Amino acid sequence: MDLDLLSFYDDFTLGVAAYQRVSSKKFKIIYINNAGATLDNIGQNHLGRFIDDIFPELNGFGLIDQLEEVYLSAEELVLPFTPYQTPLNKEYIYRANKIKKMGEDIIVNIYNDESETYSYINEMKQNKSKLDDALHLVSHNIRGDVSTSLGMMELIKLGIVGEEQLENSLDMVKKKIENIDYNIHDLVRLLYKKSNSA
């Protein structure tokens, strides 16, 4: 009867696999839907085989221990966003798993590949770093030059700067305005590079 219930998962867009516990930490694959077969790159011919015979690396990943934990406790276990290193090309994929017990000895694992989500989050972190650089440029360099220029102009306006210092003061204001112009171009270039790399 439990196996009949598994057909409910046939059309799931998430991967679904069911394992029968044969003995301590020994689980046999008894069901895998099409999405799961695609994610795991296996076929229906793997039914009846032990998980760790097909995927020995899952012991290091911790999945076998987690299946055993759910079997013993009968409590659902949710594992969001766990990195997993593939044995062939050694690249990391990121899986989210939801493991639950069904009946006496069947464990169901509903899972999805979250590698694209991880890549998106990583890209957002890099873009945040670029944005932080731009904000530092605005808050430190440009604001400093604007404050200095405004202060100098106020001194000139109030007549505090004498005739002999006026030319030097105006040269300083001009230099600060040139710095502002340069920093604005640098800021635009930085933000443009950020938006093009997104």
C-alpha positions as CSV (number, residue, x, y, z in Angstrom):
1,M,0.0,0.0,0.0
2,D,2.8,2.4,0.8
3,L,4.3,1.9,-2.6
4,D,0.9,2.8,-4.2
5,L,1.0,6.1,-2.3
6,L,4.4,6.9,-3.8
7,S,2.8,7.3,-7.3
8,F,1.4,10.5,-5.9
9,Y,4.9,11.9,-6.4
10,D,5.2,10.8,-10.1
11,D,4.5,14.3,-11.5
12,F,6.3,16.4,-8.8
13,T,8.7,18.9,-10.2
14,L,10.9,18.3,-7.2
15,G,13.0,15.2,-6.9
16,V,11.4,12.4,-4.8
17,A,13.1,9.2,-3.8
18,A,11.9,6.5,-1.4
19,Y,14.2,4.2,0.5
20,Q,13.5,1.0,2.4
21,R,15.5,0.5,5.5
22,V,17.0,-3.0,5.5
23,S,19.3,-2.7,8.5
24,S,21.1,0.0,10.4
25,K,22.2,2.7,7.9
26,K,21.4,0.4,5.0
27,F,18.7,1.8,2.7
28,K,17.5,0.3,-0.6
29,I,16.1,2.6,-3.3
30,I,12.5,1.5,-4.0
31,Y,11.1,4.6,-5.8
32,I,12.4,7.6,-7.7
33,N,10.3,10.0,-9.7
34,N,11.3,11.5,-13.1
35,A,12.6,14.7,-11.6
36,G,14.7,12.8,-9.1
37,A,16.1,10.5,-11.8
38,T,17.1,13.6,-13.8
39,L,18.6,15.4,-10.8
40,D,20.6,12.3,-9.8
41,N,21.4,11.2,-13.3
42,I,20.1,7.7,-12.7
43,G,17.3,5.5,-14.1
44,Q,14.6,3.2,-12.9
45,N,17.2,0.3,-13.2
46,H,18.7,1.5,-9.9
47,L,15.6,0.4,-8.0
48,G,16.4,-2.3,-5.5
49,R,20.0,-1.2,-5.1
50,F,21.5,0.3,-1.9
51,I,22.0,4.0,-1.9
52,D,25.6,3.9,-0.8
53,D,26.5,1.4,-3.6
54,I,25.3,4.0,-6.2
55,F,26.4,7.1,-4.3
56,P,29.1,6.2,-1.8
57,E,29.9,9.9,-1.3
58,L,26.5,10.3,0.4
59,N,28.1,8.9,3.6
60,G,30.4,12.0,3.7
61,F,27.4,14.2,2.8
62,G,25.6,12.9,5.8
63,L,22.4,11.8,4.0
64,I,22.6,8.2,5.3
65,D,22.9,9.4,8.9
66,Q,19.9,11.7,8.3
67,L,17.8,8.9,6.8
68,E,18.6,6.8,9.9
69,E,17.8,9.6,12.2
70,V,14.3,10.1,10.6
71,Y,13.8,6.3,10.6
72,L,14.5,6.1,14.4
73,S,12.7,9.3,15.5
74,A,9.8,9.2,12.9
75,E,10.2,13.0,12.9
76,E,10.4,15.0,9.6
77,L,13.8,16.5,8.9
78,V,14.3,19.6,6.7
79,L,17.8,20.4,5.4
80,P,17.8,23.7,3.6
81,F,20.6,24.5,1.2
82,T,23.3,21.9,1.9
83,P,26.5,21.8,-0.2
84,Y,27.3,18.5,-1.8
85,Q,30.5,17.7,-3.8
86,T,30.0,15.5,-6.8
87,P,32.5,12.6,-7.1
88,L,33.3,12.9,-10.8
89,N,34.1,16.5,-11.4
90,K,34.4,17.6,-7.8
91,E,32.1,20.6,-8.3
92,Y,29.7,21.6,-5.6
93,I,25.9,21.4,-6.0
94,Y,23.5,22.7,-3.4
95,R,20.6,20.6,-2.3
96,A,17.6,21.2,-0.2
97,N,16.1,18.0,1.4
98,K,12.9,17.2,3.3
99,I,13.0,13.7,4.7
100,K,10.1,11.9,6.3
101,K,9.0,8.5,7.4
102,M,6.2,6.6,5.7
103,G,4.8,3.4,7.2
104,E,7.1,1.0,9.0
105,D,10.4,1.1,7.1
106,I,10.1,3.6,4.2
107,I,11.8,6.9,4.2
108,V,10.8,9.5,1.6
109,N,13.2,12.3,0.5
110,I,11.9,15.3,-1.3
111,Y,14.8,17.3,-2.7
112,N,15.8,20.0,-5.2
113,D,19.0,21.3,-6.7
114,E,19.5,24.8,-5.3
115,S,22.8,25.5,-7.1
116,E,21.3,28.3,-9.2
117,T,19.9,30.0,-6.1
118,Y,23.3,29.7,-4.4
119,S,24.9,31.2,-7.5
120,Y,22.4,34.1,-7.4
121,I,23.1,34.8,-3.7
122,N,26.8,34.7,-4.3
123,E,26.4,37.2,-7.2
124,M,24.3,39.5,-5.0
125,K,27.1,39.4,-2.3
126,Q,29.6,40.4,-5.0
127,N,27.4,43.2,-6.2
128,K,26.9,44.4,-2.6
129,S,30.6,44.7,-2.3
130,K,30.8,46.9,-5.4
131,L,27.9,49.0,-4.1
132,D,29.7,49.4,-0.8
133,D,32.8,50.7,-2.7
134,A,30.6,53.2,-4.5
135,L,28.9,54.3,-1.3
136,H,32.4,54.8,0.3
137,L,33.5,56.9,-2.7
138,V,30.4,59.1,-2.4
139,S,30.4,59.4,1.4
140,H,34.1,59.9,1.8
141,N,35.8,61.5,-1.2
142,I,32.9,63.5,-2.8
143,R,31.4,64.7,0.4
144,G,34.8,65.8,1.8
145,D,35.5,67.8,-1.4
146,V,32.0,69.4,-1.4
147,S,32.3,70.3,2.3
148,T,35.8,71.9,1.8
149,S,34.6,73.8,-1.2
150,L,31.5,75.1,0.5
151,G,33.4,76.1,3.6
152,M,36.0,78.0,1.5
153,M,33.3,79.8,-0.5
154,E,31.6,80.8,2.7
155,L,34.9,82.3,4.0
156,I,35.4,84.2,0.8
157,K,31.8,85.4,0.9
158,L,32.2,86.7,4.5
159,G,35.4,88.5,3.5
160,I,37.5,86.4,5.9
161,V,39.9,85.5,3.1
162,G,42.0,88.5,2.2
163,E,43.0,89.7,-1.3
164,E,46.4,88.1,-1.1
165,Q,44.8,84.7,-0.3
166,L,41.9,84.9,-2.6
167,E,43.6,83.4,-5.7
168,N,45.0,80.5,-3.7
169,S,41.6,79.9,-2.1
170,L,39.9,79.9,-5.6
171,D,42.5,77.5,-6.9
172,M,41.8,75.2,-4.0
173,V,38.0,75.3,-4.7
174,K,38.7,74.7,-8.4
175,K,40.9,71.7,-7.5
176,K,38.2,70.3,-5.2
177,I,35.6,70.7,-7.9
178,E,37.9,68.9,-10.4
179,N,38.2,66.1,-7.8
180,I,34.4,65.9,-7.5
181,D,34.1,65.6,-11.2
182,Y,36.7,62.9,-11.4
183,N,35.1,61.0,-8.5
184,I,31.6,61.2,-10.2
185,H,33.1,59.7,-13.4
186,D,34.7,57.0,-11.3
187,L,31.4,56.3,-9.5
188,V,29.5,56.1,-12.8
189,R,32.2,53.8,-14.2
190,L,31.9,51.6,-11.1
191,L,28.1,51.4,-11.1
192,Y,28.1,50.8,-14.9
193,K,30.5,47.9,-14.5
194,K,28.3,46.5,-11.7
195,S,25.1,46.7,-13.8
196,N,26.8,45.1,-16.8
197,S,28.2,42.2,-14.8
198,A,24.7,41.4,-13.3
